[in-house]
């Protein structure tokens, strides 16, 4: 089994963190610093409203670039037991764009792969079973996720192993279910450390002719729209197609189809199989060409850093003008990215009165990490009518604004990225 583990080593569950000294893909020791966002708290550690402030952990968030394989990566690996606690509050089914994305993924992969009824589909990081619900009743399905939220999937009739994706869990799958025709890893393939080992485990679970589909935040989109808010410790790597290609090829896998998708403000969906199993589509070469000026040139990465700083200062200036007039600002939605934006920009409960989440969210009744900003139920926006609503899920602003207007919000919207702006209509 191929392994590049020199960059990190720890005993699981110790709560320790490890500085990244070598590239997480190619093991190169030559890493360049791109951006430092300061010390950020874990985005899923949320204290109950009313609990007195106490000492909390915060970890440096530094982006590093590997000139050899072009991977952009975080400079610190935090123990996953710290980042993904059993009470992990995120459920993918609450997000409309993700539900639509996974339905579209099923339609697309069904046209690409000749899936049979008895074929096994395994989803790594399956959460509440949102993705697999599209395959259920059509194929055999199995989820693997470490969070207790996996029990929601079980209640929905989706078999789920509540464990981390490790050699142990893979051996269990092989013993109880056999090999998989399709393995998916959406919004998780950039989260798991020791990624070379993970690819080897995927290969051991993938039957001949099988396909691996990953979806990850796309570094090109991050640069294009200054998405510094997607930088937090769950995201160890920020893939370009160049870096994914190098990673998968080093294990005998070949990318044969690639596609930009809108989830999380811009992601990339990649199909890979053992070399020669599928013809390589022109989507791969076209996307590699599009990336060249951003991914392969350090100058563009440094320009990105400067634009991030200007964006932050511009938002500060806008909020200053609003608060000088004594007007109120409520945040809208509390995705993980909101924690980075709030902490990096330096917002507190004197600037942002509250953050509002849809009814049923596990985050309601808690504070935004690192702050005393309360997360409350969305109805307050309409009963209490602040002058401004700061869209922390700004990447789906076109979906949010008409919905909130339709429900009666009369104030103005603030869209913080890429450059902050106010929308009145």
C-alpha positions as CSV (number, residue, x, y, z in Angstrom):
1,X,0.0,0.0,0.0
2,X,1.4,3.4,-1.1
3,X,1.8,5.8,1.8
4,X,3.0,9.4,2.2
5,X,2.5,9.9,5.9
6,X,5.5,11.8,6.9
7,X,3.7,15.1,7.1
8,X,1.5,14.1,10.0
9,X,1.4,11.5,12.8
10,X,-0.8,11.3,15.9
11,X,-2.7,9.0,18.1
12,X,-6.4,9.3,17.2
13,X,-8.6,11.1,19.7
14,X,-5.8,12.8,21.5
15,X,-7.0,16.3,20.6
16,X,-3.5,17.1,19.3
17,X,-2.8,19.1,16.2
18,X,0.2,18.7,13.9
19,X,2.0,21.3,11.8
20,X,2.1,20.4,8.1
21,X,5.8,20.3,7.2
22,X,5.5,18.4,3.9
23,X,2.9,18.4,1.1
24,X,-0.1,16.2,1.9
25,X,-0.1,14.7,-1.6
26,X,3.5,14.6,-2.9
27,X,5.5,14.8,0.3
28,X,7.5,17.8,-0.9
29,X,9.0,19.9,1.9
30,X,8.9,23.1,-0.2
31,X,5.7,24.8,0.7
32,X,4.9,28.5,0.1
33,X,2.6,30.6,2.4
34,X,-0.3,32.2,0.6
35,X,-2.6,33.6,3.3
36,X,-3.0,33.6,7.1
37,X,-6.4,34.2,8.6
38,X,-5.3,34.1,12.2
39,X,-6.4,31.7,14.9
40,X,-9.9,30.3,14.3
41,X,-12.1,28.2,16.6
42,X,-13.4,24.8,15.4
43,X,-16.5,25.7,13.4
44,X,-18.6,22.9,15.0
45,X,-17.9,23.6,18.6
46,X,-20.9,25.8,19.6
47,X,-21.7,26.6,23.2
48,X,-25.2,26.9,24.5
49,X,-26.7,30.4,24.7
50,X,-26.3,31.7,28.3
51,X,-23.2,29.7,29.1
52,X,-20.5,31.9,30.5
53,X,-17.4,32.4,28.3
54,X,-14.5,30.2,29.1
55,X,-11.2,29.1,27.6
56,X,-11.7,27.8,24.1
57,X,-9.3,26.2,21.6
58,X,-8.4,28.2,18.4
59,X,-6.0,27.0,15.7
60,X,-3.9,28.9,13.1
61,X,-5.5,29.0,9.6
62,X,-2.7,29.3,7.1
63,X,-2.9,28.4,3.4
64,X,0.2,26.8,1.9
65,X,0.9,26.1,-1.8
66,X,3.0,23.2,-3.1
67,X,4.8,24.3,-6.4
68,X,5.5,20.6,-7.2
69,X,1.9,19.2,-7.3
70,X,0.0,22.5,-7.1
71,X,-1.9,21.5,-4.0
72,X,-3.2,24.3,-1.8
73,X,-3.5,23.1,1.7
74,X,-4.0,24.1,5.3
75,X,-0.9,24.4,7.4
76,X,-2.2,22.6,10.5
77,X,-4.0,19.3,10.9
78,X,-6.4,19.2,13.9
79,X,-7.5,15.9,15.4
80,X,-10.8,15.0,13.6
81,X,-12.4,14.0,16.9
82,X,-12.1,17.8,17.8
83,X,-13.5,18.9,14.5
84,X,-16.3,16.4,14.1
85,X,-17.7,15.8,17.6
86,X,-20.6,13.3,18.1
87,X,-23.0,16.3,18.4
88,X,-21.8,17.5,14.9
89,X,-24.7,19.9,14.0
90,X,-24.6,19.8,10.2
91,X,-27.3,18.0,8.2
92,X,-26.9,18.1,4.4
93,X,-30.6,17.5,3.8
94,X,-31.6,20.9,5.1
95,X,-29.8,22.6,2.1
96,X,-31.9,22.8,-1.0
97,X,-29.0,23.3,-3.4
98,X,-27.4,20.1,-2.0
99,X,-30.6,18.1,-2.4
100,X,-30.8,19.2,-6.0
101,X,-27.1,18.6,-6.6
102,X,-27.3,15.0,-5.4
103,X,-30.4,14.3,-7.5
104,X,-28.5,15.7,-10.5
105,X,-25.5,13.6,-9.6
106,X,-27.6,10.5,-9.7
107,X,-29.0,11.3,-13.1
108,X,-25.6,12.1,-14.5
109,X,-23.8,9.1,-13.1
110,X,-26.6,6.8,-14.2
111,X,-25.9,8.0,-17.8
112,X,-22.1,7.6,-17.4
113,X,-22.1,4.3,-15.5
114,X,-24.2,1.2,-16.3
115,X,-25.3,0.6,-12.7
116,X,-27.2,-2.6,-12.1
117,X,-29.7,-3.2,-9.3
118,X,-27.4,-5.4,-7.3
119,X,-24.4,-3.0,-7.6
120,X,-23.2,-1.5,-4.3
121,X,-23.0,2.2,-3.9
122,X,-20.9,3.4,-1.0
123,X,-20.9,7.0,0.2
124,X,-18.0,8.1,2.4
125,X,-19.1,10.8,4.9
126,X,-22.7,10.0,4.2
127,X,-24.1,12.3,7.0
128,X,-27.9,11.9,7.1
129,X,-28.1,9.9,3.8
130,X,-29.0,12.8,1.6
131,X,-27.0,11.6,-1.4
132,X,-27.8,7.9,-1.0
133,X,-31.5,8.6,-0.8
134,X,-31.3,9.1,-4.6
135,X,-29.8,5.6,-5.1
136,X,-31.9,3.8,-2.5
137,X,-34.5,1.3,-3.9
138,X,-32.6,1.3,-7.2
139,X,-29.3,-0.1,-6.1
140,X,-27.7,-1.5,-2.9
141,X,-26.5,1.4,-0.8
142,X,-24.3,1.9,2.2
143,X,-23.2,5.0,4.1
144,X,-20.1,5.4,6.2
145,X,-20.0,8.4,8.6
146,X,-18.5,9.0,12.1
147,X,-21.3,11.3,13.3
148,X,-24.4,10.3,15.2
149,X,-26.4,12.1,12.5
150,X,-25.9,8.8,10.6
151,X,-28.7,7.4,12.7
152,X,-31.1,9.6,10.8
153,X,-30.1,7.8,7.6
154,X,-30.6,4.4,9.3
155,X,-34.1,5.6,10.3
156,X,-34.7,6.4,6.6
157,X,-33.8,2.9,5.6
158,X,-30.3,3.6,4.4
159,X,-27.7,1.2,5.9
160,X,-25.0,3.2,7.6
161,X,-21.8,2.3,9.4
162,X,-21.1,4.9,12.1
163,X,-17.4,4.9,12.0
164,X,-14.5,6.8,10.4
165,X,-13.4,5.6,6.9
166,X,-10.4,3.4,7.9
167,X,-9.0,0.0,7.1
168,X,-11.2,-1.4,9.8
169,X,-14.4,-0.1,8.3
170,X,-13.3,-1.1,4.8
171,X,-12.7,-4.7,6.0
172,X,-16.2,-4.7,7.5
173,X,-17.7,-3.5,4.3
174,X,-15.9,-6.1,2.2
175,X,-16.9,-8.8,4.7
176,X,-20.6,-7.9,5.0
177,X,-21.4,-6.2,1.6
178,X,-18.6,-7.0,-0.9
179,X,-16.9,-4.6,-3.3
180,X,-18.5,-1.4,-4.6
181,X,-19.3,-0.5,-8.2
182,X,-19.5,3.2,-7.2
183,X,-17.9,5.1,-4.3
184,X,-18.8,8.7,-3.6
185,X,-17.1,11.2,-1.4
186,X,-18.8,14.6,-1.5
187,X,-17.6,17.5,0.6
188,X,-15.4,15.1,2.5
189,X,-12.5,14.1,0.3
190,X,-10.7,17.3,1.2
191,X,-11.4,16.8,4.9
192,X,-9.7,13.4,5.6
193,X,-6.0,13.4,6.5
194,X,-3.5,10.9,5.1
195,X,-5.2,11.2,1.7
196,X,-2.9,8.8,0.0
197,X,-3.9,6.1,2.4
198,X,-7.6,7.0,1.8
199,X,-7.2,6.6,-2.0
200,X,-5.6,3.1,-1.4
201,X,-8.5,2.2,0.8
202,X,-11.0,3.3,-1.9
203,X,-9.1,1.2,-4.4
204,X,-9.3,-1.8,-2.2
205,X,-13.1,-1.4,-1.9
206,X,-13.7,-0.6,-5.6
207,X,-14.5,-3.6,-7.9
208,X,-13.0,-3.9,-11.4
209,X,-14.7,-1.3,-13.7
210,X,-15.8,0.6,-10.6
211,X,-15.9,4.4,-10.4
212,X,-15.0,6.9,-7.7
213,X,-16.8,10.2,-7.7
214,X,-15.5,13.1,-5.5
215,X,-16.9,16.5,-5.0
216,X,-14.8,19.2,-3.3
217,X,-14.6,22.9,-2.8
218,X,-12.9,24.1,-6.0
219,X,-9.8,26.2,-5.6
220,X,-10.5,28.1,-8.9
221,X,-13.9,29.2,-7.6
222,X,-12.3,30.1,-4.2
223,X,-9.9,32.5,-6.0
224,X,-12.5,33.9,-8.5
225,X,-14.9,34.9,-5.7
226,X,-12.5,35.5,-2.8
227,X,-14.0,32.7,-0.7
228,X,-11.7,33.1,2.2
229,X,-14.7,32.0,4.4
230,X,-14.4,28.4,3.1
231,X,-11.0,28.2,4.8
232,X,-11.4,26.4,8.1
233,X,-9.8,23.3,9.7
234,X,-12.1,20.7,8.3
235,X,-10.9,21.6,4.9
236,X,-7.3,20.3,4.8
237,X,-6.9,20.6,1.1
238,X,-8.3,23.0,-1.6
239,X,-8.2,21.0,-4.8
240,X,-7.6,22.1,-8.3
241,X,-8.0,19.6,-11.1
242,X,-4.2,19.7,-11.5
243,X,-3.7,18.6,-7.9
244,X,-6.4,15.9,-8.0
245,X,-5.0,14.5,-11.2
246,X,-1.6,14.1,-9.7
247,X,-3.0,12.5,-6.5
248,X,-5.2,10.0,-8.3
249,X,-2.7,9.1,-11.0
250,X,-0.1,8.3,-8.4
251,X,-2.4,5.4,-7.4
252,X,-3.3,4.2,-10.9
253,X,-6.6,6.1,-11.1
254,X,-7.4,8.2,-14.1
255,X,-9.8,11.2,-14.2
256,X,-12.2,10.7,-17.1
257,X,-14.8,13.3,-16.5
258,X,-14.7,16.6,-14.5
259,X,-17.4,19.2,-14.0
260,X,-17.8,22.5,-12.1
261,X,-20.9,22.5,-9.9
262,X,-22.5,25.3,-7.8
263,X,-22.5,23.7,-4.3
264,X,-20.7,25.5,-1.5
265,X,-20.1,28.5,-3.7
266,X,-18.3,26.5,-6.4
267,X,-17.1,22.9,-6.3
268,X,-15.6,20.4,-8.7
269,X,-17.1,16.9,-9.4
270,X,-14.5,14.4,-10.6
271,X,-15.1,10.9,-12.0
272,X,-12.1,8.5,-11.7
273,X,-11.5,4.9,-12.5
274,X,-8.6,2.6,-13.0
275,X,-6.5,3.7,-16.0
276,X,-8.1,2.7,-19.3
277,X,-11.5,1.6,-17.9
278,X,-13.3,4.7,-19.4
279,X,-12.4,7.1,-22.3
280,X,-11.2,10.5,-21.0
281,X,-13.7,13.2,-21.9
282,X,-12.7,16.6,-23.2
283,X,-14.2,18.1,-20.0
284,X,-10.9,17.2,-18.3
285,X,-8.5,18.9,-20.7
286,X,-10.8,21.9,-20.9
287,X,-10.8,22.4,-17.2
288,X,-7.1,21.8,-16.8
289,X,-6.5,24.5,-19.4
290,X,-8.8,27.0,-17.6
291,X,-6.9,26.5,-14.4
292,X,-3.4,27.2,-15.7
293,X,-3.1,31.0,-15.0
294,X,-4.4,30.7,-11.4
295,X,-3.1,27.3,-10.2
296,X,0.3,27.3,-11.9
297,X,1.4,31.0,-11.3
298,X,2.4,32.1,-7.8
299,X,1.8,35.8,-8.8
300,X,-1.9,35.2,-9.1
301,X,-2.0,33.5,-5.6
302,X,-0.4,36.6,-4.1
303,X,-2.9,38.8,-5.9
304,X,-5.6,36.7,-4.3
305,X,-4.2,37.5,-0.8
306,X,-4.3,41.2,-1.4
307,X,-7.9,41.1,-2.7
308,X,-8.9,39.2,0.5
309,X,-7.5,41.9,2.7
310,X,-9.2,44.6,0.7
311,X,-12.5,42.8,0.9
312,X,-12.2,42.4,4.7
313,X,-11.4,46.1,5.2
314,X,-14.3,47.1,2.8
315,X,-16.8,45.1,4.9
316,X,-15.5,46.8,8.0
317,X,-16.0,50.2,6.5
318,X,-19.6,49.3,5.4
319,X,-20.5,48.0,8.8
320,X,-19.0,51.1,10.5
321,X,-21.3,53.4,8.5
322,X,-24.3,51.3,9.4
323,X,-23.5,51.1,13.2
324,X,-22.8,54.9,13.3
325,X,-26.5,55.4,12.4
326,X,-27.6,53.0,15.2
327,X,-29.0,50.5,12.8
328,X,-29.3,46.8,13.5
329,X,-27.8,43.9,11.5
330,X,-28.9,40.3,11.7
331,X,-26.9,37.5,10.1
332,X,-28.8,35.0,7.9
333,X,-27.9,31.3,8.2
334,X,-25.0,29.8,10.1
335,X,-23.0,27.5,7.7
336,X,-19.5,26.5,8.8
337,X,-18.1,29.2,6.5
338,X,-19.9,31.9,8.6
339,X,-17.7,31.1,11.5
340,X,-14.6,31.9,9.5
341,X,-16.0,35.2,8.1
342,X,-17.2,36.3,11.5
343,X,-13.9,35.5,13.3
344,X,-11.6,36.7,10.6
345,X,-13.4,40.0,10.0
346,X,-13.8,40.4,13.8
347,X,-17.6,40.6,14.2
348,X,-19.1,40.4,17.7
349,X,-22.6,40.7,19.2
350,X,-22.1,44.5,19.2
351,X,-22.0,44.5,15.4
352,X,-24.2,41.5,14.6
353,X,-27.2,41.1,17.0
354,X,-27.8,37.5,16.1
355,X,-27.6,34.9,13.3
356,X,-30.8,33.3,12.2
357,X,-31.3,29.7,11.1
358,X,-34.2,27.8,9.6
359,X,-36.6,26.1,12.1
360,X,-35.2,22.6,13.1
361,X,-31.5,23.5,12.7
362,X,-29.3,21.9,15.3
363,X,-27.4,25.2,15.7
364,X,-30.4,27.2,17.1
365,X,-29.9,28.0,20.8
366,X,-26.1,28.1,20.5
367,X,-23.4,30.8,20.0
368,X,-21.4,31.3,16.8
369,X,-18.0,29.7,17.6
370,X,-15.6,32.1,19.2
371,X,-18.3,34.7,19.9
372,X,-21.4,35.5,22.0
373,X,-23.5,36.0,18.8
374,X,-26.6,33.9,19.4
375,X,-28.1,31.6,16.7
376,X,-31.9,32.0,16.8
377,X,-34.9,30.8,14.7
378,X,-35.4,32.6,11.4
379,X,-38.9,33.9,12.3
380,X,-37.3,36.7,14.3
381,X,-36.3,38.4,11.0
382,X,-39.9,39.0,10.2
383,X,-41.3,39.8,13.6
384,X,-38.4,42.1,14.7
385,X,-37.4,43.6,11.2
386,X,-33.8,44.8,11.4
387,X,-32.6,47.4,9.0
388,X,-30.0,45.0,7.5
389,X,-29.6,41.3,6.9
390,X,-26.1,40.0,6.4
391,X,-26.2,37.0,4.1
392,X,-23.6,34.6,5.6
393,X,-24.6,32.1,2.9
394,X,-23.9,34.7,0.4
395,X,-23.1,32.1,-2.3
396,X,-26.8,31.3,-2.5
397,X,-28.0,34.9,-2.2
398,X,-30.0,34.7,-5.4
399,X,-32.1,31.9,-3.8
400,X,-32.3,33.5,-0.3
401,X,-33.3,37.1,-1.1
402,X,-36.5,36.4,-3.0
403,X,-37.6,33.9,-0.4
404,X,-37.0,36.3,2.5
405,X,-38.7,39.1,0.6
406,X,-41.6,36.9,-0.1
407,X,-42.0,36.2,3.6
408,X,-42.1,39.9,4.4
409,X,-38.6,41.1,5.2
410,X,-38.5,44.8,4.3
411,X,-34.9,45.7,5.1
412,X,-31.7,45.8,3.1
413,X,-29.4,42.9,2.3
414,X,-25.6,42.9,2.7
415,X,-23.7,40.5,0.5
416,X,-20.2,40.3,2.0
417,X,-18.2,38.6,-0.8
418,X,-16.4,38.8,-3.1
419,X,-16.6,42.5,-2.4
420,X,-19.3,43.7,0.1
421,X,-22.4,45.4,-1.4
422,X,-25.8,46.4,-0.3
423,X,-28.9,45.2,-2.1
424,X,-32.1,47.2,-1.5
425,X,-34.6,45.6,-3.9
